[in-house]
Amino acid sequence: MKVDVNGRTFEEEPRPGQCLRTYLRERGWFGVKKGCDQGDCGACTVHVDGRPVHSCLYPAFRADGHAVTTVEGLAAPDGELHPVQQKFLDAQGFQCGFCTAGFLMTTAALDEDKLADLPRAFKGNLCRCTGYRAIEDAVRGVKNVEAPAPGESVGRSLPAPAGPQVVTGTARYTFDIDVPGLLHMKLLRSPHAHARILAIDTSAALRVPGVQAVFTHHDAPERHFSTARHEHPTEDPDDTRVLDTTVRYIGQRVAAVVADSEASAEEGCRRIEVTYEVLPAVLDPEDAMRPGAPVVHDKDAGTARISRPQDNVVGEAHGEIGDVAAGFADADVIYEETFRTQRVQHASLETHGAVAWIDEDGRLTVRTSSQTPFLTRRALCALYDLPEEQVRVMAGRVGGGFGGKQEMLVEDIVALAVLKLRRPVKLEYTRAEQFYGATTRHPFTIRVKAGARRDGTLTALQLRVVANTGAYGNHGPAVMFHSVGESMAVYRAAHKKVDAFSVYTHTVPAGAFRGYGLGQVLFAVESALDELARRLDLDPLDFKARNIIGPDEPMLTPGGHEEDLHIASYGLDQCLSIVRRAQAEPRTEPVPDGWLLGEGAALAMIATGPPGGHIADAKATLLPDGTFDLAVGTAEFGNGTTTVHKQIAAGELATTVDRVAIRQSDTDVVRHDTGAFASTGTVVAGKATLRASRALADQLLDFAAAHLGVERAGCRLDEEAVLHPGGRLLLKEVYAASRAVGLELAADGHFGGTPRSVAFNAHWFRVAVDPGSGEIRILRSVHAADAGKVMNPMQCRGQVEGGVAQALGATLFERVLLDEHGAVDTAAFRRYRLPQYADVPRTEVHFMETADAIGPLGAKSMSESPFNPVAPALANALRDATGVRFTEVPLLRDRVWRELERHSGSRRPPGSP
């Protein structure tokens, strides 16, 4: 074997059956990513003799005698970027960046003909973050980034600090490190939806060459915990063990094998013999609540914090404002219907995984793909009785999250092995494990009843919600409570009622997912109110505008008013104006003959941050060379918080972002950070950054004035100095003077995440529908976003576009399917269709002119909220086109066709009520 890789010759023979991807990564070319192992995502794309190949499918031995180029080899020897790399940098054609190397390698090989047909050219590359618009911009040479300017950072489209590393393949994700003596873990998983483990024989597994240990429930702590990560652990049920004596879904881990190689660990798993007592299982949440159903968790309700274990109800909410019976009696028209949403996979291209070791100080050190390093440390300490100072948890750059990594799914079992063996251990999920061993979006069934008078006044709104949380409750109660919050609070009605249930079943667990339950219930509420308006012969948007709350009105839900939640800025009226303007503009898009044309809109409100507080700490420090260090706890996974935090700090310190270095997502960096979830990265951690930077600016001016013997009022900061009446004192001179008197110029910032504000969004579609096939073609997509002060327009637009694209996938075709036994039947990208470049239309994004009274410098959240109004807006457009109300997503082509055929005898003209 002799292969040239990026100009270097390697002669090591590959292992039998080894693919080129692992061969390259083992030799340090970490820009080659693992996203699917089946040639579906393109993250592993490299060039062999100039031709792009998916290296996960390419046998390593076939590279013998050939030249291989990875993303690290695209740049010139002198370091000058390849033109494609520069274009992706200028356009910021990435978010988390995990897919970027693959797109770069594919793009670099495109000729003019292929460049003219990007949908075909990119059919082998997937991106879960961007919505593809920024990638197209990069390919077309569009420049989106702005140059930094001293003291003028906030509100500008400044580039991501890690951009150069992302486009050169040198950004380091979870497993992009070389750990000497690393052992590999693989998990044996349950083949049964519900069973009791009677015996486990590990003797044959331990005889496999290379196997170092096998861990079972005998080795695991007895205590129960929740995999969900929240600031207050009491929000979640304690129903999970590291390794349990009872399995409750197909795919639950039963044992862990640790070996010198993944192959040995996998063989060890195959050799384990488990004796099961198979128990009855229940897969449907309605069946699970019926008397006599198999009990998923037979635990003490108070100790485990489960609402009604005997009825499989992990959490529930019941409440009424006014008298809904009276409200419906006062209505001229009532609409009642049941809506259903499906399981959806987060599909972050970097799968769950962690690598851990004991450092030179004897501390447990965990490097993990997590949105919550600090909360994970807290959980590990509680689980293994360790003091916090003996545990360090850190995240590298995280390859996508979307809520799926607000869990502790791997760190606990890896820590168990490291603490037992005192050697480094790695566990990296396969793509299949990501489907059946991680979490999904909660499937919901929502019964909506809404009534209104003929003048368009909403009189009553009632919901019955059943959320299937799967075999474990992790986020179940919190998602359920949130789902019936802002979705009802945004509308003014004298009478409201909610009955909501989060229910256990013997299926793959559900968890946190972008929108956190709101998207599911908003699909029902926004669809129902659209239908109600049509039956009143009213314009749906006018009807909704009449009934939305105003800027000074309380947000009331039957569960009670959240005292710390406020409308601190109001842009919903502006959002609706954007939609109306789009509606009024003449149609220019061509529509095929015989296709039906329709338009539809939906709106959404979402809280910025969770109830009960969300903590962030930050620290800003002057460095010896006059630049600054900013330490924050929140993780970067494409959400853009790194850029925004540097912009905030640079603005407060009157400098440029390149003079602010940032350290983040490491429990050794700052005191505490709850995590990057609930749309808090900019608002909560950003406010902590603002306070730290502002306090440091005050310190600098105070010290310089005292040191110079001048009035503080006559001093101000510039890019690298303190300006004073007598001239300029360089910041590096300020540092030297402060250290000479034993003073460190550094300041802490803290924010507890309360009070909270709300963000607003509205989406509008124009669609064409082919009644002969059920195909839906999106002709125009418009999104209005009230994000308060937009800190970085380029990044914020990317968050909206990515959220819309992900929501379109969930609306049109994504679904995790289970077979009749409860096993996941779509455990691969080729069986689970993600939106590709060709599937995602360009969305016109409009930001409202508001400034929030709570968020830092007027900002509020905009990472989750764009997802929520997409499904109902598209369903409403489909209703407008066909006259048929669709009550279930995804809106699959065959499902649409069948429903249109069923209604063909009574089909109403497009646009009729």
SVG drawing of the C-alpha trace seen along z (x, -y; Angstrom):
<svg xmlns="http://www.w3.org/2000/svg" viewBox="-75 -67 81 85">
<polyline fill="none" stroke="black" stroke-width="0.4" points="0.0,0.0 1.4,-3.4 -0.9,-6.4 -0.3,-10.1 -2.5,-12.2 -2.2,-15.9 1.4,-15.6 2.5,-13.1 3.1,-9.4 1.7,-6.8 2.6,-3.1 0.7,-1.5 -1.6,1.3 -5.3,0.8 -7.1,3.3 -9.3,5.9 -12.5,4.1 -11.3,0.7 -12.8,-2.3 -10.8,-5.2 -12.5,-7.5 -11.2,-5.8 -7.8,-5.2 -7.5,-9.0 -8.7,-10.0 -6.4,-7.5 -3.6,-9.4 -4.7,-12.8 -6.9,-14.1 -9.8,-15.0 -11.4,-17.2 -12.9,-14.0 -16.1,-13.6 -18.4,-10.7 -22.0,-11.5 -23.7,-8.4 -21.3,-5.6 -23.6,-4.8 -22.7,-7.4 -25.8,-9.4 -24.6,-12.7 -21.4,-13.5 -19.5,-14.8 -16.7,-12.4 -16.1,-13.5 -12.5,-13.5 -10.8,-13.6 -9.1,-10.5 -7.0,-11.7 -9.2,-14.8 -12.5,-12.9 -14.8,-13.4 -15.8,-10.1 -17.6,-9.3 -14.7,-7.9 -17.0,-6.0 -17.9,-3.7 -14.4,-3.7 -12.3,-0.8 -9.0,-2.0 -6.9,0.5 -8.3,-1.0 -6.3,-4.2 -3.1,-2.3 -1.0,-4.2 -3.4,-7.1 -3.4,-10.7 -5.9,-11.6 -6.9,-15.2 -8.8,-16.0 -10.1,-19.5 -6.9,-20.1 -5.1,-19.7 -7.2,-22.2 -5.2,-25.3 -1.9,-26.1 1.3,-25.1 1.9,-28.7 -1.4,-28.7 -3.4,-30.7 -6.9,-29.4 -8.4,-27.5 -10.9,-29.8 -13.8,-27.6 -12.6,-27.9 -12.4,-31.6 -15.9,-31.8 -17.4,-29.7 -15.6,-32.0 -16.9,-35.2 -20.4,-34.0 -20.3,-32.2 -21.7,-29.1 -21.9,-27.1 -23.3,-27.1 -22.1,-24.2 -19.7,-23.4 -19.7,-19.7 -20.9,-19.2 -18.7,-22.0 -15.7,-19.9 -17.9,-17.7 -19.5,-20.6 -16.1,-22.2 -14.7,-19.0 -17.8,-18.5 -17.8,-22.1 -14.1,-22.2 -14.7,-19.4 -17.6,-20.9 -17.3,-22.0 -19.4,-24.6 -22.1,-22.2 -22.5,-20.9 -22.3,-24.4 -25.4,-25.2 -27.3,-22.4 -26.6,-22.6 -29.6,-20.5 -28.1,-17.6 -24.5,-18.4 -25.4,-18.4 -27.7,-15.4 -25.0,-13.5 -24.4,-16.2 -26.7,-17.1 -26.8,-20.1 -29.1,-20.2 -28.3,-23.8 -28.3,-26.3 -31.3,-25.7 -28.7,-25.7 -29.1,-29.4 -25.7,-30.3 -24.1,-27.4 -25.5,-28.5 -24.3,-32.0 -20.8,-30.6 -20.8,-28.6 -22.1,-31.7 -19.4,-34.0 -21.8,-36.1 -20.1,-37.9 -22.2,-38.2 -19.6,-39.1 -18.7,-42.6 -15.3,-43.9 -15.0,-44.7 -14.8,-48.2 -13.8,-49.5 -16.7,-49.9 -19.2,-49.2 -19.7,-45.5 -23.3,-44.9 -25.7,-44.9 -23.1,-44.1 -22.7,-40.8 -19.3,-39.9 -17.9,-36.5 -17.8,-33.6 -14.4,-33.5 -14.0,-29.8 -14.6,-30.3 -11.0,-29.9 -10.7,-26.6 -14.1,-25.3 -13.1,-25.9 -9.7,-24.4 -10.8,-21.3 -8.9,-22.3 -11.9,-23.1 -11.9,-20.4 -15.2,-18.6 -15.7,-16.0 -13.5,-13.2 -11.0,-15.3 -8.3,-14.6 -5.7,-12.0 -5.9,-10.3 -3.1,-7.8 -4.2,-4.5 -7.8,-5.0 -10.3,-2.2 -13.5,-1.9 -17.0,-1.2 -19.9,0.5 -23.3,1.1 -25.5,4.2 -29.1,3.1 -32.4,4.7 -34.3,6.6 -37.5,6.4 -39.9,3.5 -40.4,4.7 -38.5,7.4 -36.9,8.2 -33.2,9.3 -32.9,12.6 -29.3,13.3 -26.3,12.0 -23.4,14.2 -20.4,12.2 -17.7,14.9 -17.6,15.4 -17.3,11.7 -14.4,11.4 -12.5,14.0 -12.6,12.0 -9.1,10.7 -8.8,7.1 -11.9,6.9 -10.9,5.2 -14.2,5.2 -17.9,5.8 -20.3,3.7 -23.8,4.7 -26.4,3.6 -24.3,5.3 -21.7,2.6 -24.0,-0.4 -25.1,-2.7 -28.5,-1.8 -29.8,-5.4 -32.2,-6.7 -31.8,-10.0 -33.1,-11.8 -31.2,-12.1 -32.8,-15.5 -30.6,-18.5 -32.3,-21.4 -31.1,-23.9 -33.5,-22.5 -33.3,-18.7 -36.6,-18.4 -38.4,-19.4 -37.7,-15.9 -38.7,-12.4 -36.0,-10.2 -36.8,-7.0 -33.4,-6.0 -30.5,-3.9 -27.1,-3.7 -27.8,0.0 -31.1,1.3 -32.5,4.8 -35.6,3.9 -35.6,2.8 -38.5,0.6 -37.9,0.1 -36.2,1.8 -32.7,0.3 -32.3,-0.4 -28.7,0.4 -28.2,3.6 -24.5,3.9 -21.3,2.1 -18.2,3.7 -14.8,1.9 -12.0,3.1 -8.9,2.0 -10.8,1.6 -14.4,1.0 -14.3,4.3 -13.4,6.2 -16.0,4.3 -18.7,5.1 -17.7,8.8 -17.8,8.7 -21.4,7.5 -22.3,10.3 -20.9,12.9 -23.0,11.7 -25.8,14.1 -28.8,12.5 -31.8,14.3 -34.9,12.2 -38.4,12.6 -40.4,10.9 -43.2,8.7 -46.3,7.2 -45.7,3.8 -47.9,0.9 -47.0,-1.3 -49.9,-3.8 -50.3,-6.5 -54.1,-6.4 -53.9,-2.6 -51.3,-3.2 -53.7,-5.4 -56.4,-2.7 -57.1,-0.5 -55.1,2.7 -52.4,1.4 -48.8,2.7 -47.1,0.3 -44.0,-1.2 -42.5,-2.5 -43.7,-0.9 -42.2,-3.5 -43.2,-5.7 -44.8,-8.8 -43.3,-11.2 -39.8,-9.8 -39.5,-9.5 -41.7,-12.7 -44.1,-10.8 -47.6,-12.1 -49.5,-8.7 -47.2,-5.8 -50.0,-3.2 -51.7,-5.0 -48.4,-5.7 -48.9,-9.4 -45.6,-11.0 -47.0,-14.6 -50.3,-16.3 -51.8,-19.8 -55.4,-20.7 -56.9,-24.2 -59.7,-26.5 -60.0,-30.2 -63.6,-31.4 -66.3,-28.9 -65.6,-27.2 -69.1,-25.8 -70.5,-29.3 -68.0,-30.4 -69.1,-27.8 -72.7,-28.6 -71.9,-32.2 -70.3,-31.2 -72.0,-31.4 -69.6,-28.9 -67.6,-26.1 -64.9,-24.0 -63.6,-20.8 -61.0,-18.5 -58.1,-16.2 -54.6,-16.9 -51.6,-14.6 -47.8,-15.2 -45.1,-12.5 -41.8,-11.6 -38.9,-13.5 -35.2,-12.9 -32.9,-15.8 -30.4,-14.4 -27.5,-16.5 -24.6,-15.3 -22.3,-14.8 -23.8,-11.9 -23.9,-11.7 -20.6,-10.7 -18.0,-11.3 -14.4,-10.5 -13.2,-10.6 -10.0,-10.0 -8.3,-10.6 -6.1,-13.6 -2.7,-14.2 -4.4,-15.6 -6.6,-12.6 -9.7,-14.3 -12.4,-12.7 -12.3,-14.7 -15.1,-14.3 -15.0,-15.7 -18.5,-15.5 -20.9,-16.6 -23.2,-18.4 -25.3,-21.6 -25.0,-21.4 -21.4,-20.7 -22.1,-22.2 -25.3,-20.3 -23.7,-17.1 -20.9,-17.6 -23.4,-18.1 -25.3,-14.9 -22.1,-12.9 -21.0,-14.1 -24.4,-13.2 -24.4,-9.8 -20.9,-8.7 -20.5,-10.7 -17.8,-12.9 -17.0,-16.5 -17.4,-19.0 -13.7,-20.0 -12.8,-16.4 -14.8,-16.4 -14.2,-18.5 -16.7,-18.5 -16.0,-20.3 -17.3,-20.4 -15.3,-21.0 -17.1,-22.5 -20.5,-20.7 -21.8,-19.4 -25.4,-20.3 -27.8,-19.9 -31.4,-21.2 -32.2,-20.1 -31.1,-16.5 -27.9,-17.2 -29.7,-18.7 -29.4,-15.1 -26.9,-12.9 -27.1,-9.9 -23.5,-8.7 -21.4,-10.5 -22.7,-8.4 -21.7,-5.1 -18.4,-6.4 -17.6,-7.8 -18.5,-4.4 -15.9,-2.7 -13.2,-5.3 -13.7,-5.3 -13.5,-1.5 -10.6,-1.0 -8.7,-4.3 -8.0,-4.4 -9.4,-6.7 -12.6,-5.4 -14.6,-6.6 -18.2,-6.0 -19.5,-7.3 -23.0,-6.5 -23.5,-5.2 -26.1,-6.8 -28.4,-3.9 -28.0,-4.3 -28.8,-7.9 -32.3,-6.8 -33.0,-4.1 -30.7,-4.9 -31.0,-8.7 -34.3,-10.7 -36.9,-12.1 -39.4,-14.9 -42.5,-14.1 -45.4,-12.8 -48.6,-14.7 -52.3,-14.1 -54.2,-17.4 -58.0,-17.8 -58.9,-21.4 -62.3,-23.0 -62.6,-26.7 -65.7,-29.0 -66.3,-32.5 -69.0,-35.0 -69.9,-36.2 -68.0,-39.4 -64.8,-37.4 -64.5,-37.5 -63.0,-34.3 -65.2,-33.2 -63.6,-29.9 -60.5,-27.8 -60.1,-24.3 -57.3,-21.7 -56.9,-18.1 -53.2,-17.2 -51.6,-13.7 -47.8,-13.6 -46.0,-10.3 -42.8,-10.6 -41.7,-7.1 -40.1,-4.8 -38.5,-7.5 -39.8,-10.8 -36.7,-13.0 -38.2,-16.1 -41.8,-14.8 -43.5,-17.0 -41.7,-20.2 -42.4,-19.8 -46.1,-19.1 -46.4,-22.2 -44.6,-24.4 -46.7,-23.1 -49.9,-24.6 -48.3,-27.8 -47.6,-30.4 -49.7,-28.5 -52.8,-29.5 -51.5,-32.7 -51.0,-34.5 -54.8,-34.6 -57.2,-36.7 -60.3,-34.6 -62.4,-34.9 -62.7,-31.2 -59.9,-28.7 -59.4,-25.1 -56.6,-22.7 -56.2,-19.0 -52.7,-17.7 -51.0,-14.5 -47.4,-13.3 -47.6,-9.5 -45.1,-6.6 -45.1,-4.0 -42.6,-1.2 -41.1,-3.1 -37.9,-5.1 -37.8,-8.0 -38.7,-11.5 -36.8,-14.6 -36.1,-18.2 -36.5,-19.4 -36.5,-22.8 -39.7,-24.6 -40.1,-22.3 -43.7,-21.2 -45.0,-24.5 -44.6,-23.5 -46.9,-20.5 -49.7,-22.3 -49.4,-25.4 -50.0,-23.1 -53.3,-22.3 -54.3,-25.7 -53.3,-27.7 -54.9,-25.2 -58.1,-25.2 -58.4,-29.0 -57.7,-29.2 -60.6,-26.8 -62.8,-28.6 -62.3,-31.9 -63.1,-30.3 -66.4,-29.0 -67.2,-32.5 -66.4,-33.8 -63.6,-35.9 -60.0,-36.4 -58.0,-34.1 -55.3,-36.6 -57.8,-39.4 -59.5,-37.0 -56.3,-36.1 -55.2,-39.8 -58.5,-40.7 -57.8,-38.1 -54.1,-38.3 -53.0,-39.9 -51.6,-43.4 -48.3,-44.7 -49.8,-45.6 -52.0,-42.5 -51.2,-39.6 -50.3,-36.2 -52.9,-33.9 -53.1,-30.2 -55.3,-27.8 -52.1,-26.7 -51.6,-30.2 -49.7,-33.3 -45.9,-33.0 -45.0,-35.9 -41.5,-36.4 -42.7,-36.4 -43.3,-39.7 -43.9,-41.3 -40.8,-43.5 -41.1,-44.5 -43.9,-43.8 -43.4,-43.1 -46.3,-40.8 -48.3,-43.6 -45.2,-44.2 -44.9,-40.5 -48.6,-40.4 -48.0,-43.5 -45.1,-41.7 -47.4,-38.8 -50.2,-41.1 -47.7,-42.9 -46.6,-39.5 -50.3,-38.6 -50.9,-41.8 -48.0,-41.6 -48.9,-40.2 -48.0,-36.6 -45.1,-36.2 -44.3,-32.5 -45.4,-30.1 -48.0,-27.5 -48.4,-24.3 -51.7,-23.8 -54.2,-22.0 -52.4,-22.6 -54.3,-24.2 -53.0,-27.5 -53.3,-28.5 -51.9,-30.8 -51.7,-30.4 -50.1,-32.0 -49.6,-31.2 -48.1,-33.1 -46.2,-32.1 -45.1,-33.4 -42.3,-31.8 -40.7,-32.6 -37.1,-33.5 -35.7,-31.0 -37.3,-28.4 -39.3,-29.3 -37.5,-29.1 -34.2,-30.7 -31.4,-29.9 -27.9,-30.9 -25.0,-32.2 -21.6,-33.5 -19.0,-35.3 -15.6,-36.8 -13.7,-39.4 -10.0,-40.0 -7.4,-42.4 -4.4,-40.5 -0.7,-41.5 -0.7,-42.6 -3.7,-44.8 -6.2,-42.4 -9.0,-40.7 -10.0,-37.3 -13.7,-36.4 -14.7,-33.3 -18.3,-32.0 -19.9,-28.7 -22.3,-28.2 -21.6,-25.8 -21.2,-26.6 -23.0,-24.3 -23.9,-26.5 -26.1,-28.8 -23.6,-31.7 -23.3,-32.6 -19.5,-32.8 -19.7,-35.5 -22.4,-37.4 -20.6,-37.3 -17.4,-38.7 -19.5,-41.4 -21.0,-42.4 -17.7,-42.4 -16.0,-44.4 -18.8,-46.9 -18.6,-47.5 -14.8,-47.7 -14.7,-49.9 -12.4,-47.5 -12.6,-45.1 -13.7,-41.5 -10.3,-40.2 -8.9,-41.7 -11.3,-39.5 -10.3,-35.9 -13.0,-33.6 -13.0,-30.4 -16.2,-28.5 -18.2,-25.4 -15.7,-24.1 -16.5,-23.7 -12.9,-25.0 -13.7,-28.3 -16.3,-30.1 -18.4,-29.4 -21.6,-28.1 -23.7,-28.1 -27.0,-26.3 -26.4,-25.5 -27.2,-26.4 -30.9,-25.6 -34.3,-27.3 -33.0,-30.1 -30.8,-31.5 -27.4,-31.7 -27.7,-35.4 -30.2,-36.6 -28.9,-35.0 -25.3,-34.2 -25.1,-37.4 -26.4,-39.5 -23.7,-37.9 -21.1,-38.9 -22.5,-42.4 -22.3,-42.9 -18.8,-41.5 -17.5,-43.6 -19.2,-46.7 -17.7,-46.2 -14.3,-45.7 -14.6,-48.8 -15.4,-50.7 -12.4,-49.2 -10.1,-50.1 -11.2,-53.8 -11.2,-54.0 -7.7,-52.5 -6.3,-54.6 -7.7,-57.8 -6.2,-57.1 -2.9,-56.0 -2.7,-59.2 -4.1,-61.5 -6.8,-62.8 -10.6,-63.0 -12.4,-59.8 -14.9,-61.9 -12.1,-62.9 -11.2,-59.3 -12.6,-56.9 -11.6,-53.7 -10.5,-53.2 -9.4,-50.1 -6.2,-49.6 -5.8,-52.4 -7.4,-54.7 -7.7,-58.2 -7.2,-61.0 -6.8,-64.8 -3.0,-64.3 -2.9,-61.7 -3.2,-57.9 -2.3,-55.2 -2.0,-51.9 -3.9,-49.0 -0.8,-47.0 0.6,-49.8 -2.5,-49.8 -2.0,-46.0 1.7,-46.5 0.8,-49.3 -2.0,-47.3 0.2,-44.3 2.9,-46.4 0.5,-47.2 -0.8,-43.6 -4.1,-44.3 -5.8,-42.0 -8.1,-43.9 -10.9,-41.4 -14.7,-41.5 -17.4,-38.9 -20.9,-39.1 -23.9,-37.1 -27.5,-36.8 -30.1,-34.5 -32.4,-34.3 -35.3,-36.1 -37.4,-38.1 -38.1,-36.6 -39.5,-38.1 -41.2,-36.7 -40.4,-36.6 -42.9,-36.6 -42.8,-35.1 -45.1,-34.7 -44.8,-32.7 -46.6,-32.8 -46.5,-30.4 -47.9,-30.4 -48.1,-26.9 -49.2,-24.9 -50.7,-21.4 -50.9,-18.8 -54.2,-17.0 -53.1,-14.1 -50.1,-13.2 -50.4,-15.1 -47.1,-17.0 -46.8,-20.3 -44.6,-22.9 -43.7,-26.0 -43.8,-29.0 -43.0,-31.6 -41.9,-31.5 -41.9,-34.6 -40.9,-34.8 -41.3,-37.7 -39.2,-37.6 -39.3,-39.8 -35.9,-39.2 -35.6,-42.5 -32.2,-44.2 -30.6,-41.9 -27.0,-41.4 -25.7,-39.8 -28.1,-40.0 -26.3,-37.4 -26.3,-34.9 -29.8,-35.6 -31.1,-35.2 -29.2,-31.9 -31.0,-30.7 -34.3,-31.6 -33.6,-29.9 -32.3,-26.8 -35.3,-26.6 -37.7,-26.9 -35.8,-24.2 -35.9,-21.8 -39.6,-22.6 -40.3,-21.9 -38.7,-18.5 -40.9,-17.7 -44.0,-19.1 -43.5,-17.4 -41.7,-14.1 -39.6,-13.4 -41.0,-10.7 -39.5,-8.1 -41.5,-4.9 -41.9,-2.1 -42.8,1.5 -45.6,3.4 -43.1,4.4 -42.0,0.9 -38.6,1.1 -37.5,-1.9 -37.8,-1.1 -36.1,-4.2 -32.7,-4.0 -30.7,-5.4 -30.8,-8.6 -31.8,-6.6 -34.9,-5.4 -35.5,-8.7 -35.6,-11.5 -33.9,-14.7 -34.4,-17.9 -31.8,-18.1 -30.6,-21.2 -33.3,-20.6 -36.1,-20.4 -35.6,-23.8 -36.9,-27.0 -35.4,-30.3 -37.2,-32.0 -37.5,-35.8 -36.6,-36.8 -37.7,-40.1 -36.7,-41.4 -38.9,-43.7 -37.9,-47.0 -38.1,-46.4 -35.8,-46.6 -36.4,-44.4 -36.3,-45.9 -34.9,-42.7 -32.4,-41.2 -28.9,-42.5 -28.8,-45.7 -32.4,-45.0 -31.9,-41.5 -34.2,-38.5 -34.2,-34.9 -34.4,-33.6 -33.0,-30.1 -36.1,-27.9 -39.0,-30.2 -38.8,-30.2 -39.6,-26.4 -43.0,-26.8 -45.3,-28.5 -44.1,-26.6 -46.3,-23.5 -49.6,-25.3 -48.8,-27.9 -48.2,-25.2 -51.2,-23.3 -53.3,-26.4 -52.0,-27.1 -52.8,-23.5 -56.3,-24.0 -56.7,-27.2 -55.5,-25.4 -57.6,-22.3 -60.5,-23.0 -59.4,-20.1 -58.2,-20.4 -55.2,-18.2 -54.9,-17.3 -51.8,-15.2 -48.2,-15.7 -46.1,-15.0 -48.0,-16.0 -46.7,-13.2 -47.4,-13.2 -49.4,-10.0 -51.3,-11.1 -52.3,-14.3 -53.3,-12.5 -55.4,-10.0 -57.2,-12.7 -57.9,-14.7 -59.2,-11.6 -61.5,-11.0 -62.9,-14.5 -62.9,-14.7 -66.6,-14.4 -67.2,-17.4 -64.0,-19.4 -64.5,-23.1 -62.9,-25.7 -59.5,-26.9 -59.8,-29.6 -63.4,-28.9 -64.4,-28.7"/>
</svg>
